């Protein structure tokens, strides 16, 4: 079974069209395919593949011989639902429908990195990311999010890549070298460039019935990239946690000693700070320190009753990813994986950058050995 996440940073780029097209193409080729609309705020799959009346319960709807769909829109009209509730609904659907024997599951993902997306990214799947030429920054951010969650991106689809004239058939293609540069930076291929055309419009409006989806090379190319892309190996922390738990206090102490020796400016003078490292919501290490900007020296406090001005929280997995270079400190902070009480953003970033640089020297090889990442 292959799981495919069709993603984009923002809505309105044709993500549902691409997800539906992939699903329809696969079903036409004889593969049993399940298409799940995971976008609770904009359940467009129910409009592309409509049903006559609303469902009474959570279930898959058979669209053709090999294609089954589920959308929030099959149950309700526009209703606000919490992400947690919809995650539970998807869990129930996957359990009740017994999808273990299907060939492909396609998720039309919510835009960006919502709680629903974070839950689904735990499944071993690959992504197809949809972007449009003039929003290359959105593409860059979405590919960064996939890296953070360790989801391999099979390819990028450049949608709205031009216009085909309805009268003369002239194709006016939009070129944006920055879009191409982003794909090159992340080493992700552009599978196809899809223009605005009457055929595409008719395809969507008819639920892919008026136009034969197999005649279009777009979806064939996308599926080819999907099939040759393997899910990214998730970082297994099971062996790392105990090693880090035992070694981290010494490593932190050595890191502080090195910072003091080099007299690095941390930019957080005049406050008592507490750094708290968590794993599965539990504190595995915390220490209270003060930075003397004149001496450029970190002073560790042993007094548990010391008044704390600022607290900095970081999950162990995030710390390891930063040390290994999977993500940078700025991204981790903006994604909420480093969170704080009473600390200015720039100060947190500066502090963590210094700490992670020093920790990397001490711990990166240990982590790689534990995770098996040092094996070729």
HELIX and SHEET records of a PDB file:
HELIX    1   1 UNK A   15  UNK A   28  1                                  14    
HELIX    2   2 UNK A   45  UNK A   48  1                                   4    
HELIX    3   3 UNK A   72  UNK A   74  5                                   3    
HELIX    4   4 UNK A   83  UNK A   97  1                                  15    
HELIX    5   5 UNK A  115  UNK A  120  1                                   6    
HELIX    6   6 UNK A  136  UNK A  148  1                                  13    
HELIX    7   7 UNK A  177  UNK A  186  1                                  10    
HELIX    8   8 UNK A  198  UNK A  205  1                                   8    
HELIX    9   9 UNK A  213  UNK A  215  5                                   3    
HELIX   10  10 UNK A  217  UNK A  227  1                                  11    
HELIX   11  11 UNK A  238  UNK A  262  1                                  25    
HELIX   12  12 UNK A  316  UNK A  324  1                                   9    
HELIX   13  13 UNK A  329  UNK A  334  1                                   6    
HELIX   14  14 UNK A  345  UNK A  371  1                                  27    
SHEET    1   A 8 UNK A  61  UNK A  62  0                                        
SHEET    2   A 8 UNK A  67  UNK A  70 -1                                        
SHEET    3   A 8 UNK A  33  UNK A  37  1                                        
SHEET    4   A 8 UNK A 104  UNK A 108  1                                        
SHEET    5   A 8 UNK A   2  UNK A   7  1                                        
SHEET    6   A 8 UNK A 126  UNK A 132  1                                        
SHEET    7   A 8 UNK A 152  UNK A 164  1                                        
SHEET    8   A 8 UNK A 171  UNK A 173 -1                                        
SHEET    1   B 8 UNK A  61  UNK A  62  0                                        
SHEET    2   B 8 UNK A  67  UNK A  70 -1                                        
SHEET    3   B 8 UNK A  33  UNK A  37  1                                        
SHEET    4   B 8 UNK A 104  UNK A 108  1                                        
SHEET    5   B 8 UNK A   2  UNK A   7  1                                        
SHEET    6   B 8 UNK A 126  UNK A 132  1                                        
SHEET    7   B 8 UNK A 152  UNK A 164  1                                        
SHEET    8   B 8 UNK A 190  UNK A 196  1                                        
SHEET    1   C 5 UNK A 297  UNK A 301  0                                        
SHEET    2   C 5 UNK A 282  UNK A 292 -1                                        
SHEET    3   C 5 UNK A 272  UNK A 279 -1                                        
SHEET    4   C 5 UNK A 310  UNK A 315  1                                        
SHEET    5   C 5 UNK A 338  UNK A 341 -1                                        
END                                                                             
